[in-house]
Amino acid sequence: MFDPIKLEIFKNIFSSLAEEMGVALCRASYSPNIKERRDYSCAIFDTCGDMVAQAAHLPVHMGSMPYSVKSAIKNATMDKGMWSS
């Protein structure tokens, strides 16, 4: 059974992380599409490629993003992260 309080806390943490990814992307970008038009989307995915959280930047990208991430996971060779056991 899920603890609704912990679920809400983690939902907000992951959403905030996605928002911060967008802030960092915008600051580091040289592209006018990103810097001026804010034409980007950020999201967090699990190891299966399922979306965990998304930021409210430009949600039109979110329709194709899960398919792109799942395809990248399927076709790319990735090593375990430093926190994997």
PDB file of N, CA, C and O in Angstrom:
ATOM      1  N   MET A   1       0.840  -1.178   0.000  1.00  0.00           N
ATOM      2  CA  MET A   1       0.000   0.000   0.000  1.00  0.00           C
ATOM      3  C   MET A   1       0.888   1.246   0.000  1.00  0.00           C
ATOM      4  O   MET A   1       1.908   1.296   0.687  1.00  0.00           O
ATOM      5  N   PHE A   2       0.488   2.234  -0.771  1.00  0.00           N
ATOM      6  CA  PHE A   2       1.244   3.481  -0.875  1.00  0.00           C
ATOM      7  C   PHE A   2       0.864   4.434   0.240  1.00  0.00           C
ATOM      8  O   PHE A   2      -0.302   4.545   0.620  1.00  0.00           O
ATOM      9  N   ASP A   3       1.856   5.109   0.748  1.00  0.00           N
ATOM     10  CA  ASP A   3       1.629   6.169   1.717  1.00  0.00           C
ATOM     11  C   ASP A   3       1.334   7.443   0.917  1.00  0.00           C
ATOM     12  O   ASP A   3       2.218   7.928   0.210  1.00  0.00           O
ATOM     13  N   PRO A   4       0.119   7.999   1.007  1.00  0.00           N
ATOM     14  CA  PRO A   4      -0.241   9.154   0.181  1.00  0.00           C
ATOM     15  C   PRO A   4       0.628  10.385   0.460  1.00  0.00           C
ATOM     16  O   PRO A   4       0.829  11.206  -0.435  1.00  0.00           O
ATOM     17  N   ILE A   5       1.135  10.521   1.663  1.00  0.00           N
ATOM     18  CA  ILE A   5       1.985  11.662   1.983  1.00  0.00           C
ATOM     19  C   ILE A   5       3.334  11.524   1.273  1.00  0.00           C
ATOM     20  O   ILE A   5       3.815  12.476   0.658  1.00  0.00           O
ATOM     21  N   LYS A   6       3.942  10.334   1.359  1.00  0.00           N
ATOM     22  CA  LYS A   6       5.211  10.106   0.665  1.00  0.00           C
ATOM     23  C   LYS A   6       5.038  10.211  -0.847  1.00  0.00           C
ATOM     24  O   LYS A   6       5.909  10.737  -1.539  1.00  0.00           O
ATOM     25  N   LEU A   7       3.933   9.719  -1.353  1.00  0.00           N
ATOM     26  CA  LEU A   7       3.665   9.804  -2.785  1.00  0.00           C
ATOM     27  C   LEU A   7       3.630  11.261  -3.246  1.00  0.00           C
ATOM     28  O   LEU A   7       4.207  11.595  -4.281  1.00  0.00           O
ATOM     29  N   GLU A   8       2.970  12.115  -2.500  1.00  0.00           N
ATOM     30  CA  GLU A   8       2.889  13.539  -2.842  1.00  0.00           C
ATOM     31  C   GLU A   8       4.248  14.212  -2.733  1.00  0.00           C
ATOM     32  O   GLU A   8       4.600  15.043  -3.570  1.00  0.00           O
ATOM     33  N   ILE A   9       5.011  13.860  -1.712  1.00  0.00           N
ATOM     34  CA  ILE A   9       6.355  14.428  -1.547  1.00  0.00           C
ATOM     35  C   ILE A   9       7.234  14.071  -2.731  1.00  0.00           C
ATOM     36  O   ILE A   9       7.886  14.943  -3.305  1.00  0.00           O
ATOM     37  N   PHE A  10       7.260  12.789  -3.107  1.00  0.00           N
ATOM     38  CA  PHE A  10       8.108  12.360  -4.216  1.00  0.00           C
ATOM     39  C   PHE A  10       7.599  12.896  -5.552  1.00  0.00           C
ATOM     40  O   PHE A  10       8.399  13.195  -6.439  1.00  0.00           O
ATOM     41  N   LYS A  11       6.305  13.019  -5.708  1.00  0.00           N
ATOM     42  CA  LYS A  11       5.764  13.620  -6.934  1.00  0.00           C
ATOM     43  C   LYS A  11       6.286  15.045  -7.098  1.00  0.00           C
ATOM     44  O   LYS A  11       6.700  15.439  -8.189  1.00  0.00           O
ATOM     45  N   ASN A  12       6.265  15.802  -6.025  1.00  0.00           N
ATOM     46  CA  ASN A  12       6.743  17.175  -6.076  1.00  0.00           C
ATOM     47  C   ASN A  12       8.253  17.256  -6.256  1.00  0.00           C
ATOM     48  O   ASN A  12       8.746  18.161  -6.929  1.00  0.00           O
ATOM     49  N   ILE A  13       8.993  16.327  -5.666  1.00  0.00           N
ATOM     50  CA  ILE A  13      10.445  16.303  -5.854  1.00  0.00           C
ATOM     51  C   ILE A  13      10.775  16.061  -7.318  1.00  0.00           C
ATOM     52  O   ILE A  13      11.584  16.785  -7.898  1.00  0.00           O
ATOM     53  N   PHE A  14      10.157  15.048  -7.924  1.00  0.00           N
ATOM     54  CA  PHE A  14      10.450  14.717  -9.317  1.00  0.00           C
ATOM     55  C   PHE A  14       9.998  15.834 -10.263  1.00  0.00           C
ATOM     56  O   PHE A  14      10.687  16.135 -11.237  1.00  0.00           O
ATOM     57  N   SER A  15       8.867  16.436  -9.988  1.00  0.00           N
ATOM     58  CA  SER A  15       8.409  17.568 -10.819  1.00  0.00           C
ATOM     59  C   SER A  15       9.363  18.743 -10.711  1.00  0.00           C
ATOM     60  O   SER A  15       9.653  19.402 -11.710  1.00  0.00           O
ATOM     61  N   SER A  16       9.850  19.011  -9.518  1.00  0.00           N
ATOM     62  CA  SER A  16      10.819  20.096  -9.325  1.00  0.00           C
ATOM     63  C   SER A  16      12.124  19.806 -10.055  1.00  0.00           C
ATOM     64  O   SER A  16      12.733  20.713 -10.621  1.00  0.00           O
ATOM     65  N   LEU A  17      12.556  18.552 -10.046  1.00  0.00           N
ATOM     66  CA  LEU A  17      13.774  18.183 -10.777  1.00  0.00           C
ATOM     67  C   LEU A  17      13.608  18.427 -12.276  1.00  0.00           C
ATOM     68  O   LEU A  17      14.523  18.928 -12.930  1.00  0.00           O
ATOM     69  N   ALA A  18      12.465  18.080 -12.812  1.00  0.00           N
ATOM     70  CA  ALA A  18      12.213  18.308 -14.238  1.00  0.00           C
ATOM     71  C   ALA A  18      12.197  19.807 -14.547  1.00  0.00           C
ATOM     72  O   ALA A  18      12.705  20.228 -15.586  1.00  0.00           O
ATOM     73  N   GLU A  19      11.629  20.601 -13.670  1.00  0.00           N
ATOM     74  CA  GLU A  19      11.632  22.057 -13.856  1.00  0.00           C
ATOM     75  C   GLU A  19      13.058  22.605 -13.812  1.00  0.00           C
ATOM     76  O   GLU A  19      13.418  23.458 -14.623  1.00  0.00           O
ATOM     77  N   GLU A  20      13.865  22.122 -12.878  1.00  0.00           N
ATOM     78  CA  GLU A  20      15.249  22.573 -12.762  1.00  0.00           C
ATOM     79  C   GLU A  20      16.078  22.163 -13.974  1.00  0.00           C
ATOM     80  O   GLU A  20      16.989  22.890 -14.370  1.00  0.00           O
ATOM     81  N   MET A  21      15.776  21.012 -14.568  1.00  0.00           N
ATOM     82  CA  MET A  21      16.456  20.615 -15.806  1.00  0.00           C
ATOM     83  C   MET A  21      16.202  21.649 -16.881  1.00  0.00           C
ATOM     84  O   MET A  21      17.114  22.022 -17.619  1.00  0.00           O
ATOM     85  N   GLY A  22      14.979  22.110 -16.972  1.00  0.00           N
ATOM     86  CA  GLY A  22      14.633  23.134 -17.958  1.00  0.00           C
ATOM     87  C   GLY A  22      15.347  24.449 -17.712  1.00  0.00           C
ATOM     88  O   GLY A  22      15.793  25.099 -18.658  1.00  0.00           O
ATOM     89  N   VAL A  23      15.461  24.847 -16.453  1.00  0.00           N
ATOM     90  CA  VAL A  23      16.171  26.082 -16.111  1.00  0.00           C
ATOM     91  C   VAL A  23      17.639  25.956 -16.529  1.00  0.00           C
ATOM     92  O   VAL A  23      18.195  26.879 -17.125  1.00  0.00           O
ATOM     93  N   ALA A  24      18.264  24.825 -16.221  1.00  0.00           N
ATOM     94  CA  ALA A  24      19.668  24.620 -16.583  1.00  0.00           C
ATOM     95  C   ALA A  24      19.845  24.583 -18.099  1.00  0.00           C
ATOM     96  O   ALA A  24      20.807  25.144 -18.624  1.00  0.00           O
ATOM     97  N   LEU A  25      18.930  23.929 -18.802  1.00  0.00           N
ATOM     98  CA  LEU A  25      18.993  23.864 -20.264  1.00  0.00           C
ATOM     99  C   LEU A  25      18.891  25.257 -20.872  1.00  0.00           C
ATOM    100  O   LEU A  25      19.654  25.599 -21.775  1.00  0.00           O
ATOM    101  N   CYS A  26      17.975  26.045 -20.393  1.00  0.00           N
ATOM    102  CA  CYS A  26      17.774  27.397 -20.919  1.00  0.00           C
ATOM    103  C   CYS A  26      18.994  28.276 -20.658  1.00  0.00           C
ATOM    104  O   CYS A  26      19.411  29.035 -21.533  1.00  0.00           O
ATOM    105  N   ARG A  27      19.563  28.177 -19.468  1.00  0.00           N
ATOM    106  CA  ARG A  27      20.744  28.986 -19.139  1.00  0.00           C
ATOM    107  C   ARG A  27      21.953  28.601 -19.980  1.00  0.00           C
ATOM    108  O   ARG A  27      22.733  29.467 -20.377  1.00  0.00           O
ATOM    109  N   ALA A  28      22.115  27.318 -20.253  1.00  0.00           N
ATOM    110  CA  ALA A  28      23.306  26.833 -20.952  1.00  0.00           C
ATOM    111  C   ALA A  28      23.182  26.896 -22.470  1.00  0.00           C
ATOM    112  O   ALA A  28      24.175  26.720 -23.176  1.00  0.00           O
ATOM    113  N   SER A  29      22.001  27.141 -22.973  1.00  0.00           N
ATOM    114  CA  SER A  29      21.753  27.064 -24.408  1.00  0.00           C
ATOM    115  C   SER A  29      22.220  28.300 -25.160  1.00  0.00           C
ATOM    116  O   SER A  29      22.194  29.418 -24.646  1.00  0.00           O
ATOM    117  N   TYR A  30      22.650  28.061 -26.395  1.00  0.00           N
ATOM    118  CA  TYR A  30      22.959  29.142 -27.321  1.00  0.00           C
ATOM    119  C   TYR A  30      21.886  29.257 -28.408  1.00  0.00           C
ATOM    120  O   TYR A  30      21.864  30.224 -29.169  1.00  0.00           O
ATOM    121  N   SER A  31      21.004  28.269 -28.472  1.00  0.00           N
ATOM    122  CA  SER A  31      19.986  28.233 -29.510  1.00  0.00           C
ATOM    123  C   SER A  31      18.852  29.218 -29.202  1.00  0.00           C
ATOM    124  O   SER A  31      18.321  29.218 -28.091  1.00  0.00           O
ATOM    125  N   PRO A  32      18.478  30.054 -30.175  1.00  0.00           N
ATOM    126  CA  PRO A  32      17.333  30.951 -29.952  1.00  0.00           C
ATOM    127  C   PRO A  32      16.037  30.189 -29.705  1.00  0.00           C
ATOM    128  O   PRO A  32      15.156  30.680 -28.998  1.00  0.00           O
ATOM    129  N   ASN A  33      15.910  28.992 -30.283  1.00  0.00           N
ATOM    130  CA  ASN A  33      14.693  28.208 -30.046  1.00  0.00           C
ATOM    131  C   ASN A  33      14.538  27.862 -28.574  1.00  0.00           C
ATOM    132  O   ASN A  33      13.424  27.834 -28.052  1.00  0.00           O
ATOM    133  N   ILE A  34      15.631  27.603 -27.919  1.00  0.00           N
ATOM    134  CA  ILE A  34      15.572  27.258 -26.500  1.00  0.00           C
ATOM    135  C   ILE A  34      15.653  28.518 -25.643  1.00  0.00           C
ATOM    136  O   ILE A  34      14.834  28.720 -24.747  1.00  0.00           O
ATOM    137  N   LYS A  35      16.626  29.347 -25.917  1.00  0.00           N
ATOM    138  CA  LYS A  35      16.898  30.523 -25.083  1.00  0.00           C
ATOM    139  C   LYS A  35      15.757  31.545 -25.109  1.00  0.00           C
ATOM    140  O   LYS A  35      15.344  32.045 -24.062  1.00  0.00           O
ATOM    141  N   GLU A  36      15.257  31.848 -26.289  1.00  0.00           N
ATOM    142  CA  GLU A  36      14.266  32.915 -26.417  1.00  0.00           C
ATOM    143  C   GLU A  36      12.830  32.391 -26.526  1.00  0.00           C
ATOM    144  O   GLU A  36      11.910  32.925 -25.905  1.00  0.00           O
ATOM    145  N   ARG A  37      12.661  31.349 -27.316  1.00  0.00           N
ATOM    146  CA  ARG A  37      11.296  30.834 -27.545  1.00  0.00           C
ATOM    147  C   ARG A  37      10.863  29.806 -26.510  1.00  0.00           C
ATOM    148  O   ARG A  37       9.683  29.469 -26.407  1.00  0.00           O
ATOM    149  N   ARG A  38      11.835  29.313 -25.742  1.00  0.00           N
ATOM    150  CA  ARG A  38      11.558  28.283 -24.713  1.00  0.00           C
ATOM    151  C   ARG A  38      10.890  27.059 -25.327  1.00  0.00           C
ATOM    152  O   ARG A  38       9.949  26.498 -24.767  1.00  0.00           O
ATOM    153  N   ASP A  39      11.395  26.658 -26.485  1.00  0.00           N
ATOM    154  CA  ASP A  39      10.837  25.518 -27.219  1.00  0.00           C
ATOM    155  C   ASP A  39      11.548  24.233 -26.803  1.00  0.00           C
ATOM    156  O   ASP A  39      12.372  23.701 -27.547  1.00  0.00           O
ATOM    157  N   TYR A  40      11.227  23.744 -25.620  1.00  0.00           N
ATOM    158  CA  TYR A  40      11.816  22.508 -25.102  1.00  0.00           C
ATOM    159  C   TYR A  40      10.892  21.909 -24.050  1.00  0.00           C
ATOM    160  O   TYR A  40       9.990  22.570 -23.536  1.00  0.00           O
ATOM    161  N   SER A  41      11.141  20.643 -23.747  1.00  0.00           N
ATOM    162  CA  SER A  41      10.407  19.949 -22.706  1.00  0.00           C
ATOM    163  C   SER A  41      11.390  19.120 -21.898  1.00  0.00           C
ATOM    164  O   SER A  41      12.391  18.645 -22.435  1.00  0.00           O
ATOM    165  N   CYS A  42      11.119  18.944 -20.630  1.00  0.00           N
ATOM    166  CA  CYS A  42      11.963  18.135 -19.760  1.00  0.00           C
ATOM    167  C   CYS A  42      11.084  17.168 -18.975  1.00  0.00           C
ATOM    168  O   CYS A  42       9.986  17.508 -18.535  1.00  0.00           O
ATOM    169  N   ALA A  43      11.599  15.960 -18.817  1.00  0.00           N
ATOM    170  CA  ALA A  43      10.860  14.939 -18.073  1.00  0.00           C
ATOM    171  C   ALA A  43      11.838  13.965 -17.447  1.00  0.00           C
ATOM    172  O   ALA A  43      13.001  13.896 -17.844  1.00  0.00           O
ATOM    173  N   ILE A  44      11.368  13.220 -16.477  1.00  0.00           N
ATOM    174  CA  ILE A  44      12.147  12.176 -15.817  1.00  0.00           C
ATOM    175  C   ILE A  44      11.477  10.845 -16.134  1.00  0.00           C
ATOM    176  O   ILE A  44      10.257  10.709 -16.049  1.00  0.00           O
ATOM    177  N   PHE A  45      12.299   9.869 -16.500  1.00  0.00           N
ATOM    178  CA  PHE A  45      11.818   8.542 -16.865  1.00  0.00           C
ATOM    179  C   PHE A  45      12.456   7.491 -15.976  1.00  0.00           C
ATOM    180  O   PHE A  45      13.559   7.684 -15.463  1.00  0.00           O
ATOM    181  N   ASP A  46      11.748   6.366 -15.795  1.00  0.00           N
ATOM    182  CA  ASP A  46      12.333   5.258 -15.039  1.00  0.00           C
ATOM    183  C   ASP A  46      13.170   4.378 -15.974  1.00  0.00           C
ATOM    184  O   ASP A  46      13.311   4.685 -17.157  1.00  0.00           O
ATOM    185  N   THR A  47      13.713   3.303 -15.449  1.00  0.00           N
ATOM    186  CA  THR A  47      14.602   2.451 -16.246  1.00  0.00           C
ATOM    187  C   THR A  47      13.881   1.717 -17.369  1.00  0.00           C
ATOM    188  O   THR A  47      14.533   1.226 -18.291  1.00  0.00           O
ATOM    189  N   CYS A  48      12.571   1.629 -17.316  1.00  0.00           N
ATOM    190  CA  CYS A  48      11.800   0.994 -18.394  1.00  0.00           C
ATOM    191  C   CYS A  48      11.401   2.003 -19.471  1.00  0.00           C
ATOM    192  O   CYS A  48      10.875   1.618 -20.515  1.00  0.00           O
ATOM    193  N   GLY A  49      11.641   3.256 -19.231  1.00  0.00           N
ATOM    194  CA  GLY A  49      11.279   4.292 -20.189  1.00  0.00           C
ATOM    195  C   GLY A  49       9.909   4.890 -19.946  1.00  0.00           C
ATOM    196  O   GLY A  49       9.385   5.610 -20.796  1.00  0.00           O
ATOM    197  N   ASP A  50       9.326   4.602 -18.800  1.00  0.00           N
ATOM    198  CA  ASP A  50       8.023   5.179 -18.461  1.00  0.00           C
ATOM    199  C   ASP A  50       8.235   6.537 -17.784  1.00  0.00           C
ATOM    200  O   ASP A  50       9.123   6.691 -16.946  1.00  0.00           O
ATOM    201  N   MET A  51       7.415   7.511 -18.156  1.00  0.00           N
ATOM    202  CA  MET A  51       7.552   8.856 -17.607  1.00  0.00           C
ATOM    203  C   MET A  51       7.125   8.883 -16.143  1.00  0.00           C
ATOM    204  O   MET A  51       6.055   8.397 -15.777  1.00  0.00           O
ATOM    205  N   VAL A  52       7.994   9.466 -15.317  1.00  0.00           N
ATOM    206  CA  VAL A  52       7.721   9.606 -13.888  1.00  0.00           C
ATOM    207  C   VAL A  52       7.182  10.998 -13.588  1.00  0.00           C
ATOM    208  O   VAL A  52       6.235  11.159 -12.819  1.00  0.00           O
ATOM    209  N   ALA A  53       7.804  12.006 -14.211  1.00  0.00           N
ATOM    210  CA  ALA A  53       7.388  13.392 -13.986  1.00  0.00           C
ATOM    211  C   ALA A  53       7.757  14.222 -15.200  1.00  0.00           C
ATOM    212  O   ALA A  53       8.689  13.890 -15.933  1.00  0.00           O
ATOM    213  N   GLN A  54       7.027  15.293 -15.406  1.00  0.00           N
ATOM    214  CA  GLN A  54       7.327  16.206 -16.503  1.00  0.00           C
ATOM    215  C   GLN A  54       7.200  17.638 -16.011  1.00  0.00           C
ATOM    216  O   GLN A  54       6.459  17.932 -15.073  1.00  0.00           O
ATOM    217  N   ALA A  55       7.940  18.517 -16.668  1.00  0.00           N
ATOM    218  CA  ALA A  55       7.844  19.934 -16.360  1.00  0.00           C
ATOM    219  C   ALA A  55       6.813  20.562 -17.292  1.00  0.00           C
ATOM    220  O   ALA A  55       6.459  19.988 -18.322  1.00  0.00           O
ATOM    221  N   ALA A  56       6.348  21.722 -16.926  1.00  0.00           N
ATOM    222  CA  ALA A  56       5.310  22.404 -17.708  1.00  0.00           C
ATOM    223  C   ALA A  56       5.919  23.391 -18.688  1.00  0.00           C
ATOM    224  O   ALA A  56       5.444  24.521 -18.798  1.00  0.00           O
ATOM    225  N   HIS A  57       6.960  22.985 -19.400  1.00  0.00           N
ATOM    226  CA  HIS A  57       7.596  23.893 -20.352  1.00  0.00           C
ATOM    227  C   HIS A  57       6.784  23.970 -21.637  1.00  0.00           C
ATOM    228  O   HIS A  57       6.066  24.946 -21.856  1.00  0.00           O
ATOM    229  N   LEU A  58       6.885  22.975 -22.471  1.00  0.00           N
ATOM    230  CA  LEU A  58       6.143  22.933 -23.730  1.00  0.00           C
ATOM    231  C   LEU A  58       5.635  21.507 -23.899  1.00  0.00           C
ATOM    232  O   LEU A  58       6.328  20.686 -24.500  1.00  0.00           O
ATOM    233  N   PRO A  59       4.468  21.190 -23.396  1.00  0.00           N
ATOM    234  CA  PRO A  59       4.010  19.800 -23.330  1.00  0.00           C
ATOM    235  C   PRO A  59       3.752  19.126 -24.676  1.00  0.00           C
ATOM    236  O   PRO A  59       3.471  17.928 -24.708  1.00  0.00           O
ATOM    237  N   VAL A  60       3.838  19.856 -25.786  1.00  0.00           N
ATOM    238  CA  VAL A  60       3.600  19.230 -27.086  1.00  0.00           C
ATOM    239  C   VAL A  60       4.634  18.142 -27.369  1.00  0.00           C
ATOM    240  O   VAL A  60       4.345  17.181 -28.081  1.00  0.00           O
ATOM    241  N   HIS A  61       5.842  18.289 -26.813  1.00  0.00           N
ATOM    242  CA  HIS A  61       6.891  17.292 -27.021  1.00  0.00           C
ATOM    243  C   HIS A  61       6.616  15.989 -26.270  1.00  0.00           C
ATOM    244  O   HIS A  61       7.167  14.946 -26.624  1.00  0.00           O
ATOM    245  N   MET A  62       5.795  16.037 -25.269  1.00  0.00           N
ATOM    246  CA  MET A  62       5.587  14.883 -24.401  1.00  0.00           C
ATOM    247  C   MET A  62       4.879  13.726 -25.098  1.00  0.00           C
ATOM    248  O   MET A  62       4.935  12.596 -24.614  1.00  0.00           O
ATOM    249  N   GLY A  63       4.223  13.979 -26.209  1.00  0.00           N
ATOM    250  CA  GLY A  63       3.564  12.887 -26.921  1.00  0.00           C
ATOM    251  C   GLY A  63       4.545  11.905 -27.515  1.00  0.00           C
ATOM    252  O   GLY A  63       4.299  10.699 -27.505  1.00  0.00           O
ATOM    253  N   SER A  64       5.653  12.400 -28.034  1.00  0.00           N
ATOM    254  CA  SER A  64       6.636  11.522 -28.673  1.00  0.00           C
ATOM    255  C   SER A  64       7.801  11.172 -27.760  1.00  0.00           C
ATOM    256  O   SER A  64       8.523  10.211 -28.026  1.00  0.00           O
ATOM    257  N   MET A  65       7.994  11.920 -26.707  1.00  0.00           N
ATOM    258  CA  MET A  65       9.162  11.690 -25.853  1.00  0.00           C
ATOM    259  C   MET A  65       9.215  10.285 -25.246  1.00  0.00           C
ATOM    260  O   MET A  65      10.289   9.684 -25.265  1.00  0.00           O
ATOM    261  N   PRO A  66       8.129   9.723 -24.710  1.00  0.00           N
ATOM    262  CA  PRO A  66       8.225   8.361 -24.161  1.00  0.00           C
ATOM    263  C   PRO A  66       8.666   7.338 -25.202  1.00  0.00           C
ATOM    264  O   PRO A  66       9.421   6.421 -24.878  1.00  0.00           O
ATOM    265  N   TYR A  67       8.211   7.474 -26.439  1.00  0.00           N
ATOM    266  CA  TYR A  67       8.634   6.538 -27.487  1.00  0.00           C
ATOM    267  C   TYR A  67      10.112   6.704 -27.788  1.00  0.00           C
ATOM    268  O   TYR A  67      10.811   5.716 -28.016  1.00  0.00           O
ATOM    269  N   SER A  68      10.593   7.920 -27.792  1.00  0.00           N
ATOM    270  CA  SER A  68      12.006   8.184 -28.046  1.00  0.00           C
ATOM    271  C   SER A  68      12.880   7.597 -26.947  1.00  0.00           C
ATOM    272  O   SER A  68      13.916   6.992 -27.224  1.00  0.00           O
ATOM    273  N   VAL A  69      12.462   7.778 -25.711  1.00  0.00           N
ATOM    274  CA  VAL A  69      13.242   7.268 -24.587  1.00  0.00           C
ATOM    275  C   VAL A  69      13.256   5.741 -24.597  1.00  0.00           C
ATOM    276  O   VAL A  69      14.306   5.129 -24.401  1.00  0.00           O
ATOM    277  N   LYS A  70      12.104   5.127 -24.824  1.00  0.00           N
ATOM    278  CA  LYS A  70      12.062   3.659 -24.879  1.00  0.00           C
ATOM    279  C   LYS A  70      12.918   3.124 -26.019  1.00  0.00           C
ATOM    280  O   LYS A  70      13.573   2.094 -25.861  1.00  0.00           O
ATOM    281  N   SER A  71      12.924   3.796 -27.154  1.00  0.00           N
ATOM    282  CA  SER A  71      13.758   3.373 -28.276  1.00  0.00           C
ATOM    283  C   SER A  71      15.238   3.526 -27.937  1.00  0.00           C
ATOM    284  O   SER A  71      16.046   2.663 -28.282  1.00  0.00           O
ATOM    285  N   ALA A  72      15.596   4.607 -27.271  1.00  0.00           N
ATOM    286  CA  ALA A  72      16.990   4.813 -26.872  1.00  0.00           C
ATOM    287  C   ALA A  72      17.430   3.736 -25.882  1.00  0.00           C
ATOM    288  O   ALA A  72      18.544   3.223 -25.984  1.00  0.00           O
ATOM    289  N   ILE A  73      16.577   3.393 -24.938  1.00  0.00           N
ATOM    290  CA  ILE A  73      16.903   2.347 -23.965  1.00  0.00           C
ATOM    291  C   ILE A  73      17.084   1.005 -24.677  1.00  0.00           C
ATOM    292  O   ILE A  73      17.992   0.239 -24.355  1.00  0.00           O
ATOM    293  N   LYS A  74      16.223   0.733 -25.630  1.00  0.00           N
ATOM    294  CA  LYS A  74      16.275  -0.532 -26.362  1.00  0.00           C
ATOM    295  C   LYS A  74      17.525  -0.637 -27.227  1.00  0.00           C
ATOM    296  O   LYS A  74      18.117  -1.712 -27.323  1.00  0.00           O
ATOM    297  N   ASN A  75      17.937   0.462 -27.857  1.00  0.00           N
ATOM    298  CA  ASN A  75      19.000   0.412 -28.853  1.00  0.00           C
ATOM    299  C   ASN A  75      20.374   0.858 -28.357  1.00  0.00           C
ATOM    300  O   ASN A  75      21.367   0.651 -29.054  1.00  0.00           O
ATOM    301  N   ALA A  76      20.456   1.451 -27.200  1.00  0.00           N
ATOM    302  CA  ALA A  76      21.738   1.951 -26.694  1.00  0.00           C
ATOM    303  C   ALA A  76      22.299   0.984 -25.657  1.00  0.00           C
ATOM    304  O   ALA A  76      21.558   0.298 -24.953  1.00  0.00           O
ATOM    305  N   THR A  77      23.614   0.948 -25.582  1.00  0.00           N
ATOM    306  CA  THR A  77      24.274   0.168 -24.544  1.00  0.00           C
ATOM    307  C   THR A  77      24.571   1.110 -23.398  1.00  0.00           C
ATOM    308  O   THR A  77      25.292   2.094 -23.559  1.00  0.00           O
ATOM    309  N   MET A  78      24.006   0.800 -22.227  1.00  0.00           N
ATOM    310  CA  MET A  78      24.196   1.655 -21.076  1.00  0.00           C
ATOM    311  C   MET A  78      24.793   0.842 -19.945  1.00  0.00           C
ATOM    312  O   MET A  78      24.439  -0.319 -19.741  1.00  0.00           O
ATOM    313  N   ASP A  79      25.700   1.463 -19.215  1.00  0.00           N
ATOM    314  CA  ASP A  79      26.272   0.848 -18.019  1.00  0.00           C
ATOM    315  C   ASP A  79      25.390   1.177 -16.828  1.00  0.00           C
ATOM    316  O   ASP A  79      24.595   2.116 -16.858  1.00  0.00           O
ATOM    317  N   LYS A  80      25.551   0.371 -15.770  1.00  0.00           N
ATOM    318  CA  LYS A  80      24.813   0.650 -14.545  1.00  0.00           C
ATOM    319  C   LYS A  80      25.309   1.951 -13.936  1.00  0.00           C
ATOM    320  O   LYS A  80      26.492   2.278 -14.017  1.00  0.00           O
ATOM    321  N   GLY A  81      24.408   2.672 -13.338  1.00  0.00           N
ATOM    322  CA  GLY A  81      24.782   3.924 -12.684  1.00  0.00           C
ATOM    323  C   GLY A  81      25.537   3.665 -11.396  1.00  0.00           C
ATOM    324  O   GLY A  81      25.652   2.525 -10.946  1.00  0.00           O
ATOM    325  N   MET A  82      26.040   4.715 -10.818  1.00  0.00           N
ATOM    326  CA  MET A  82      26.869   4.554  -9.628  1.00  0.00           C
ATOM    327  C   MET A  82      26.060   4.111  -8.403  1.00  0.00           C
ATOM    328  O   MET A  82      26.638   3.624  -7.431  1.00  0.00           O
ATOM    329  N   TRP A  83      24.745   4.271  -8.436  1.00  0.00           N
ATOM    330  CA  TRP A  83      23.932   3.831  -7.306  1.00  0.00           C
ATOM    331  C   TRP A  83      23.243   2.499  -7.552  1.00  0.00           C
ATOM    332  O   TRP A  83      22.465   2.042  -6.714  1.00  0.00           O
ATOM    333  N   SER A  84      23.517   1.874  -8.685  1.00  0.00           N
ATOM    334  CA  SER A  84      22.924   0.570  -8.981  1.00  0.00           C
ATOM    335  C   SER A  84      23.649  -0.510  -8.196  1.00  0.00           C
ATOM    336  O   SER A  84      24.856  -0.436  -7.965  1.00  0.00           O
ATOM    337  N   SER A  85      22.889  -1.501  -7.798  1.00  0.00           N
ATOM    338  CA  SER A  85      23.526  -2.602  -7.054  1.00  0.00           C
ATOM    339  C   SER A  85      23.637  -3.840  -7.912  1.00  0.00           C
ATOM    340  O   SER A  85      24.146  -4.864  -7.456  1.00  0.00           O
TER     341      SER A  85
END
